[in-house]
Amino acid sequence: MLEMLIPAFIVGGLICVIGQLMMDLTKASLTPAHVLVTYVTGGVILGALGLYKPLVELGGAGATIPLSGFGYVLAKGAIEGVEENGFLGVFGGTEAAAVGIGVAVLFGYLVAVVFNPKG
Amino acid sequence: MVNKNLRPPTLNVTPEEYKKMTAQISPRPTLIKNVVLAFLIGGLICSIGQIFINFYIIYGGLPKLAASTAGTATLIVIGATLTGIGIYDDIVKVGGAGAIIPVTGFANSMVSPALEYKKEGYVFGIGAKLFSIAGPVLVYGISSSIFVGLIYYLLDLLR
């Protein structure tokens, strides 16, 4: 059960530190939304270049849980889609990320319906 | 509005000097504190994800990739629920990027505005606001992945 726990902590922590530095060392106009967009796009680019896979092998959840891991899954899905289905496979990223997107939409909706804003 | 004669009684500096001093001293400790907290909270959330993944491999018999997907999904549900009961926003205040960047933070970025604008109705309130941050993330993430797929397809043709 404790396998990969320390690598996940260190890799995940360091990936978040980069985001914190982006937010603290730049203008206040860099909102969490900008950071998340940067991370998902960065994950796609690093995934396409084959640079994110070693990070996943090294850090496990430390690399897949940050949003850059979502980008990596999207890029991986597109590449594998082309290998399997040719041209239509270029849209395979969404297919690979379907579980994450679907769960986020459904549970995001359910929670927003069930709960009420604080205060 | 500020009365320049009003100085802290024990400080022998002008307000300008005081401002300069605080500017010199305060940012660094804040930055270091933020970075350490981002590391700890981000690392902790990823470790919890890893525990779920290990659990799904050992007790669920899932292959590694499916277990990783299931672990991500689990953290999304946890992030959404903690936002619903009003805890996750406090975690973000402490952990900063360490709480924003993991998928729990992505779930928070969906639920938080949806709850805030709930009174605007199920379509323009919850339905639309779920995507005020997730929308841009999906637009840029999915579009760039399609772009990657196209490049890969063209390179494949040239081979």
Interface residues (C-beta under 8 A of the other chain):
Chain A: M1 L2 E3 M4 L5 A8 F9 I10 V11 G12 G13 L14 I15 C16 V17 G19 Q20 L21 M22 M23 D24 L25 P32 A33 V35 L36 V37 Y39 V40 T41 G43 V44 I45 G47 A48 G59 G60 A61 G62 T64 I65 P66 L67 S68 G69 F70 G71 L74 A75 G77 A78 I79 G81 V82 E83 G86 F87 G89 V90 F91 G92 G93 T94 A97 V99 G100 I101 V103 A104 V105 F107 G108 Y109 L110 V111 A112 V113 V114 F115 N116 P117 K118
Chain B: T30 L31 N34 V35 A38 F39 L40 I41 G42 G43 L44 I45 C46 S47 G49 Q50 I51 F52 I53 N54 F55 I58 S68 T69 A70 G71 T72 A73 L75 I76 V77 A80 T81 T83 G84 I85 G86 G95 G96 A97 G98 I100 I101 P102 V103 T104 G105 F106 A107 S109 M110 V111 A114 L115 E116 K118 Y122 I126 G127 L130 S132 I133 A134 P136 V137 L138 Y140 G141 I142 S144 S145 I146 V148 G149 L150 I151 Y152 Y153 D156
